């Protein structure tokens, strides 16, 4: 089944130096841009992370320091990459929890102030887990009856994810072929930031989801304990989380 699109959607996958979005870097990115008319544009690039790729990461994706030493840095491709993504929704496998936060952090680190607030995000893994409880390799075999022989290659994983979503739409009659509906179905609860540190209460107010002020509104905490904002900004939190809490602070005219 082809996707019912009102605007382009980009399926993407990252290979990285590790899983810490604050410290690790992208070493490979693959994107499949699907247009409303069904046209597919595939782009894959290796990236010099400007840091050592740990051996344990190489053991997963087989990319070494030598492989990327002559590749462009993320800073060098950031603007053209963002232009390619302009106006698109996003899809991936475990992308809401990892790939999207990591990508946003890379953009912010090089001064590209991305704004994805009006985009839709489909996490195919979340759909799969709600329906069948499996991994991407098993999902590809289950839905497409194919073996994912190049798992942990960014392009292979990206193309497999796109195929799995189309197969899921074919299999489940109750799964609506609509990007907004799929994004809502595949989300695990709405948060204000990609790292899930800032959530919402039943009134739609931003609240902390961690720490000593867990469950309290961000605006209230900053009003009663202004030093907490400073602590957060000096802490090892993702840049996008810091951006969100700063916007809340400014909106509430605190400090």
C-alpha positions as CSV (number, residue, x, y, z in Angstrom):
1,X,0.0,0.0,0.0
2,X,1.3,3.4,-0.9
3,X,1.3,6.2,1.7
4,X,-1.5,8.7,1.6
5,X,0.6,11.9,1.7
6,X,-0.4,15.6,1.8
7,X,3.3,16.6,2.0
8,X,6.6,14.8,1.6
9,X,7.8,12.4,4.4
10,X,11.4,11.5,5.1
11,X,12.3,8.1,6.5
12,X,15.8,8.3,8.0
13,X,18.3,6.3,10.0
14,X,21.5,7.3,11.8
15,X,24.7,5.4,12.6
16,X,26.5,7.1,15.5
17,X,29.5,7.0,17.8
18,X,27.2,6.1,20.6
19,X,23.8,6.6,22.2
20,X,24.3,9.8,24.3
21,X,22.6,12.5,22.3
22,X,24.5,15.2,24.3
23,X,27.9,13.8,23.5
24,X,27.9,11.4,20.6
25,X,27.9,12.3,16.9
26,X,26.5,11.0,13.6
27,X,28.8,9.0,11.3
28,X,26.3,8.1,8.7
29,X,22.8,9.3,7.7
30,X,20.5,7.8,5.2
31,X,17.2,9.4,4.0
32,X,14.4,8.3,1.8
33,X,12.2,11.3,0.8
34,X,8.8,10.1,-0.4
35,X,6.8,12.6,-2.4
36,X,3.0,12.8,-2.5
37,X,3.1,11.4,-6.0
38,X,5.1,8.3,-4.8
39,X,8.5,9.4,-6.1
40,X,11.3,8.3,-3.8
41,X,14.6,10.2,-3.4
42,X,17.4,8.3,-1.5
43,X,20.4,10.1,-0.1
44,X,23.1,8.5,2.1
45,X,26.1,10.3,3.5
46,X,29.0,9.3,5.8
47,X,30.0,12.1,8.1
48,X,33.3,12.8,9.9
49,X,32.2,13.0,13.6
50,X,35.4,14.9,14.6
51,X,35.9,12.4,17.4
52,X,37.1,8.8,17.7
53,X,34.5,6.2,16.8
54,X,34.5,3.7,19.8
55,X,35.3,0.1,18.9
56,X,31.9,-1.0,20.4
57,X,30.1,1.3,17.9
58,X,32.2,0.1,15.0
59,X,31.3,-3.5,16.0
60,X,27.6,-2.6,15.3
61,X,27.8,-0.5,12.1
62,X,31.3,-1.4,10.9
63,X,32.3,2.2,10.3
64,X,35.8,3.2,11.4
65,X,37.7,6.4,11.9
66,X,39.6,5.6,8.6
67,X,36.3,5.2,6.7
68,X,35.2,8.8,7.6
69,X,38.4,10.8,7.9
70,X,37.9,12.4,4.4
71,X,34.1,12.8,4.8
72,X,32.5,16.2,5.4
73,X,31.6,17.2,8.9
74,X,28.0,17.7,10.0
75,X,28.6,21.5,10.0
76,X,29.6,21.4,6.3
77,X,26.4,19.6,5.3
78,X,23.9,21.0,7.8
79,X,22.3,23.7,5.8
80,X,21.8,21.7,2.6
81,X,20.5,18.8,4.8
82,X,18.0,21.1,6.5
83,X,16.9,22.4,3.1
84,X,16.3,18.8,1.9
85,X,14.1,18.3,5.0
86,X,12.2,21.5,4.7
87,X,8.4,21.0,4.8
88,X,8.6,17.3,5.4
89,X,7.2,14.9,8.0
90,X,9.5,12.2,9.4
91,X,9.5,8.4,9.8
92,X,11.9,6.0,11.4
93,X,12.4,3.0,13.6
94,X,12.9,4.0,17.2
95,X,13.3,7.5,15.7
96,X,11.2,9.4,18.3
97,X,13.5,8.2,21.1
98,X,16.9,8.3,19.4
99,X,17.4,9.3,15.8
100,X,15.3,12.5,15.9
101,X,16.7,13.8,19.2
102,X,20.3,13.0,18.0
103,X,19.6,14.8,14.6
104,X,18.2,17.9,16.3
105,X,21.2,18.1,18.7
106,X,23.6,18.0,15.7
107,X,21.8,20.8,14.0
108,X,21.7,23.0,17.2
109,X,25.4,22.3,17.8
110,X,26.3,23.9,14.5
111,X,24.0,26.9,14.8
112,X,21.1,25.7,12.7
113,X,18.0,26.5,14.7
114,X,15.7,23.8,13.5
115,X,11.9,24.0,14.1
116,X,10.1,20.8,13.7
117,X,7.1,21.7,15.9
118,X,4.6,21.5,13.0
119,X,5.9,18.2,11.6
120,X,4.5,14.8,12.2
121,X,6.7,11.9,13.4
122,X,5.9,8.3,12.7
123,X,7.9,5.8,14.8
124,X,7.4,2.4,13.0
125,X,8.9,0.6,15.9
126,X,6.1,1.9,18.2
127,X,3.5,0.7,15.7
128,X,5.2,-2.7,15.5
129,X,5.5,-3.0,19.3
130,X,1.9,-2.2,19.8
131,X,0.9,-4.8,17.2
132,X,3.5,-7.6,17.4
133,X,6.4,-6.9,19.9
134,X,9.5,-7.5,17.7
135,X,12.8,-6.0,16.5
136,X,13.4,-4.4,13.1
137,X,15.0,-7.5,11.7
138,X,12.0,-9.6,12.9
139,X,9.6,-6.9,11.7
140,X,11.1,-7.0,8.2
141,X,10.8,-10.7,8.1
142,X,7.3,-10.7,9.6
143,X,5.8,-8.0,7.4
144,X,7.8,-8.3,4.2
145,X,9.0,-11.9,4.3
146,X,12.6,-10.8,3.6
147,X,15.8,-11.2,5.5
148,X,17.5,-7.9,6.5
149,X,21.0,-9.0,5.6
150,X,22.6,-5.6,6.0
151,X,21.1,-4.6,9.4
152,X,22.8,-1.6,11.0
153,X,23.7,-0.2,7.6
154,X,21.9,3.2,7.7
155,X,20.5,2.9,4.1
156,X,19.4,-0.7,4.5
157,X,17.6,0.1,7.8
158,X,16.0,3.2,6.4
159,X,14.6,1.4,3.3
160,X,13.5,-1.6,5.4
161,X,11.6,0.8,7.8
162,X,9.8,2.4,4.9
163,X,8.8,-1.0,3.5
164,X,7.6,-2.2,6.9
165,X,5.3,0.8,7.3
166,X,3.7,0.2,4.0
167,X,3.3,-3.5,4.8
168,X,1.8,-2.6,8.2
169,X,-0.8,-0.5,6.4
170,X,-1.6,-3.4,4.1
171,X,-1.9,-5.8,7.1
172,X,-4.0,-3.8,9.6
173,X,-7.4,-2.5,8.5
174,X,-7.6,-0.4,11.7
175,X,-4.4,1.5,10.9
176,X,-5.3,4.6,9.1
177,X,-3.3,5.7,6.0
178,X,-2.9,9.2,7.2
179,X,0.3,10.8,8.4
180,X,-1.3,12.7,11.3
181,X,-3.1,9.6,12.5
182,X,0.0,7.4,12.2
183,X,2.1,9.9,14.1
184,X,-0.4,10.0,16.9
185,X,-0.7,6.2,17.0
186,X,3.1,5.7,17.0
187,X,3.8,8.3,19.7
188,X,4.4,7.2,23.3
189,X,2.9,10.2,24.9
190,X,3.4,13.8,23.9
191,X,6.4,15.7,25.3
192,X,7.6,19.2,24.8
193,X,11.2,18.2,24.1
194,X,12.5,15.2,22.2
195,X,14.4,13.8,25.2
196,X,11.1,13.5,27.2
197,X,12.3,15.6,30.1
198,X,9.4,18.1,29.7
199,X,5.9,16.7,29.4
200,X,2.4,18.0,29.8
201,X,-0.2,17.8,32.5
202,X,-3.9,17.4,31.9
203,X,-4.2,21.2,31.5
204,X,-1.7,21.2,28.7
205,X,0.9,22.9,30.9
206,X,4.6,21.9,30.6
207,X,5.8,19.9,33.6
208,X,9.1,18.3,34.6
209,X,9.1,14.5,34.1
210,X,12.2,13.9,36.3
211,X,14.1,15.1,39.4
212,X,13.0,16.7,42.6
213,X,10.3,18.8,40.8
214,X,8.8,15.9,38.8
215,X,5.1,16.6,38.0
216,X,5.3,20.3,38.8
217,X,4.9,22.9,36.1
218,X,8.1,24.4,34.7
219,X,6.9,27.9,35.0
220,X,5.9,27.4,38.7
221,X,9.3,25.9,39.5
222,X,11.2,28.7,37.8
223,X,9.1,31.3,39.6
224,X,9.7,29.8,43.1
225,X,13.3,28.5,42.5
226,X,15.0,30.6,39.8
227,X,18.3,28.9,40.5
228,X,16.9,25.6,39.1
229,X,16.9,27.1,35.6
230,X,20.6,28.0,36.0
231,X,21.3,24.5,37.2
232,X,19.6,23.0,34.2
233,X,21.4,25.2,31.7
234,X,24.8,24.3,33.2
235,X,23.9,20.6,33.3
236,X,24.5,17.9,30.8
237,X,21.1,18.1,29.2
238,X,20.3,18.1,25.4
239,X,20.5,21.5,23.7
240,X,16.9,21.2,22.5
241,X,15.7,20.6,26.1
242,X,17.5,23.8,27.2
243,X,16.0,25.6,24.3
244,X,12.5,24.5,25.3
245,X,12.8,25.5,29.0
246,X,14.3,28.8,28.0
247,X,11.3,29.5,25.8
248,X,9.0,28.6,28.7
249,X,10.9,30.9,31.0
250,X,10.8,33.8,28.6
251,X,7.1,33.3,27.9
252,X,6.3,33.4,31.6
253,X,8.6,36.5,31.9
254,X,10.5,35.0,34.8
255,X,13.9,36.3,35.8
